Amino acid sequence: MSPKLKAYLQLCRPANLPTAAADIFAGISIAGLFAGLDAFEIPHSNFFPAFILIMASVFLYAGGVVLNDVFDIEIDKVERPERPIPSGVVPLWKARLFGFILLLVGISLAFLVNKTCGLISIFLAVAILSYDKFAKHHAFLGPLNMGVCRGLNLIMGISLLNAMENWPYVLIPVVFIFAVTMVSRDEVHGKNKGNIVLAGLLYILVLLGVYYLHCVYTGGDLWYLVFLALFAFMVFRPLINAYKENSPANIKKAVKAGVLSIILLDAAIAVAHSNIIIGLIILLLLPLSMYLAKQFAVT
């Protein structure tokens, strides 16, 4: 792989992209795409639109993280000069153009699915730009904005079948990503025990929230509890380590685990509305993310 190509891929945070796909899988499961189907039965009429929507989400996420680095150029010159833009491997104007093209492709793909998905993708793109340019510099609005981005991504999946009565599920990724983003604050410098404690409490709230919503909205497969337990293990173990030894390295591990564990959270949400096979399909995204995380930075 050429250094130039690797630099552009690095800007897209490849390890994070499967988590965006997992959000859509969870959303279309909540919407009922897989409800009442046999384990390996696929609803052919909706398969292609679902695939297009997954790709739309991936492009939107990629565009967001590219533009995040574009707007962070001055900070990265000091704190992370090895990144593609401050190092000069990718010129700033090319990175900016690349990011906006990715966003536009994502929005276009969403409109190909249906008008509702397209409109939500526009709101998502605006939320992404809001975070990248303004909100991330605010201690409260930054994490909230990031959570809203994930919530909109989930509801974009739900909107495939216009099952908007299930909108309360959006609160789960909003709260969880708020917590993960809080942990990432001062990642470079450490000393964020207060944020870690708050994140731990919010993680517990997320677990209770998934359980409650599943009780209210579905009497589905209890296999979801297995995925939920795996999710809890994956996020709490590094979080506790980061609290015990509040170093930048441990904080980074806790953030990385939080980002990648979204796949397990989405699998837990999806299984209760479908079956364990759908959960296992989503789970396959986790080793892919973990492999890519060894090749490219997650944060």
N, C-alpha and C positions, 0 to 999 in steps of 0.2 A: 504494500500500500504506500502510495506516495505521501510525503510529509504534508503536502497541500491538501490532499483529500482527507487525510487523518485529522487535520486541523478543522476542516469544515464539519466533519462528523463530531469532533469534540465539542464544537459549538452547539450541536443539537442534543447533547447529553443522551447518547443512544441507550444507556442503561435505564433511563427514566421513561422512555417512550412506550415500552410495554405496559407501564402502569396506566398510561392514558387509554390504551386499548382495553385494559381490565375494567376501567370505569364504564366504558360503553357496554361491555359484556354484562356487567352488573345492571346497568340501566335497562337494556333490552330484556333481561331476565325479569326484572321488576315489572316491566310493561306487559309481560305474559307471553313473550315470543316462544318460550320453551314449555309453557304450562301444558300439562296433560299429554305430553309427548312421551313415547317410549325412549329409552336411554339413548339410542343412536339415531332417532328419527329427526330429520331436519325439515323445518317448514320452508320448502323450496321457494315459495313466492316472496319471502322476506329475507332470504339468505344474502342475495346480492346487495340490497339496500343496507343491510346490517354491516356487511364488509366495507362498503363505501363510507359508512358513518364512522367505523373504526379508523379508517385511513384519514378521514377528516380530522378526527380528534388527535391523531398522531402528528399531522402536519401543523395543527394549531399549537400543540405543545412545543414542537420543535421550533416554530417561529417565535414563540414566547421566550424560550431560553436563549435563543440566539440574540434577540433584541435586549434581553436582560444584560448580556455581556456588552452589547453596544452602549447601553446607557451607563454601564459601570466602568467604562474605559479609564477614567481618571483614578478611581479607587484601585482598580486592578493593576495600574502602572506601579502602584506602591506595594499593595498586599500580595498580588498574584501576577507578577510580570511575565511568568512563563506561559500564561494563557495565549491562545492564538492571536487575539487582537493586539494586546499591548506588546507582544513579542514581535509583531510586524509580519507574521506568517500570513495572516488574513488582513488586508487593508480595511480600515474602518468603514469606508463607503460601500465596499463589497459586502461586508457583514450586514450592514444596515439593509441593503437591497435584498440580500438573501433572506433575512428575517421577515421582511414584509411580503416577499413572494410566497414564503411558506404559509404565512397567515392567509393570504388571498386564496391559495390553493385549498387550504382547509375550509374556508368559508364556501368556496365554489362547490366542493364535494358535498358539503352539508346541504346546500340548496338542491343538489341533484337527488337527494333522498326525499325531502319534502320541505315545504315552506316553513313549517314550524322549526324543524332542525336548523334550517338556514338562518332564521331570525335569532335563534338561541346562539348560534355560532358567532353572529355579529356581536351580541352582548358579551360572549366569552372573549372575543378578540379585544373588545374595549376594556374588559376587566383585566386582561393580560397586559395591555399597554399601560393601564392605570397603575398596576403594580410595578411594572418595569421602570416607569418614569417617575412616579410620585410616591405611591403608598409604601413601598418597601423601606423608605427612610423614616417611617413613623412606627413607633414601638407597638401600637395597637392596630392601626389601620392596615399595616403591612401584612401581618399574619391573617387578619380577617379577609383582606382582599385576596390573598393566596387561597384561602379556604373557599371563598366564593367562586374562584376559577374552577376548583375541583367540583364544587356543587353544580355549577353550570354544565360541566362536562358530563356528570352523571345524568342530569335531567335531559341533556341532549340525547342520551341513549333511551331514556324513558319516552321521549317524544317520538321515537320511531313509530310507535303505535298509538300516540296521543293519549297515553295513560296517565294524565296529569293529576289524577286523584291520589297518586302515590308520591306526590311532591315532598312530604315530610322526610323521605329518605335522603333528600338533599342535605339535611342538617348534619348527617353523619360525616361526610367528607369535609364539610365546612369546619366542624369542630376539630376533627382529627388533624387536618392540615394546618389549622390555626396552631394546634399544639406542636406539631413538628417544626413549623416555622419559628415558634418561640424558642425551641431548643437550638435552632441554628443561629440565633442572635448571639453575637460575640463568639462565633465558632473559631475565628482566627486567634482570638485572645484568651478564651477560656473564662472562668469565673462567672458562670451563669447558673448557679445552683437554684436560685429562686425560680428561674424559668423552667428548670427541669422538674421541680416539685409541681408547679402549675401544670406542666405537660402531663405528668403522671396522673394527676387528678382528672384531667380532660380525657386521657386514654381510658380511664375507668368509666367515665361518662359515656364514651363511645361504645364500650362493651355493653353497658346497660341499655343504651339507646338501640343498638341492633337487636338485642333480645326483646325489648318492648315492641318495637315496630314489627318484628316478625310475629309476635303474639297477636298484634292488632290486625295486620294486613294479610297474614297467611298462616295456615296451619301446616305448612310444608314440611319437607324432609328435615328431620332433626340432625342429619349429618352436618348441617351448617355449624353446629356447636364444635365439631372437630376442627373445622377451618378457623373458627373464632378463637379456639384455644391455641392453635398454632400462631395465629396473629398476635395474641397476647404475649406469648413466649418470645416472639421475634422482636417486639417493640420494647418490652419491659427489661429484658436482660441487659442490652447495651445502655438503656436509660439509667438503670441502677448503677452500672459500672461508671457512667459519666458523672453521676452524683458522688460516688465514693472517691473517684479521682478525677477532679474537674479540670482535665487537661484538654487542649484543642484536639488532640488525637482521639480521645474518647468521645468528645462531643460530636466530632465528625462521624464516628462510627454509629452513634445514636441517631443522627440525622439520616445517614445512609440507610440504616435499618428501617427508620420511619417511612422514608420514601418508597423503598422496595416492598415493605409489608402491606402497602396499599393493595397489592395483588391478592394477598390473603384475605384482607378485609372485603374486597370486592367479591372474592370467591364465596365467602361466608354469606354475603347478602344474596348472591345469585342462587346458591344451592337451595335456600328456603323457598325460592320461587320456581325452581325447576327440578333438578335431580343432581345426584353426586357426580355424574359424568360431566355435566357442565362445569361443576366446581373443579374437577380434575383438569379439564381443558384450560380453564383460567390459570390453574396452578402451574401449568407448563410454562407460563410466561415468567414465573419466578426464577428458575434456573437460567433462562435466557437473560433476564435482567442482571442476575448475579455474575454471569459470565462477562457481559458487557461492562459491568461495573469494575471488573479487573483490568479492562482495556482502556476505559475512559472514566473521567471524573463524574461523580454523581451530583456534587454540589459546586 
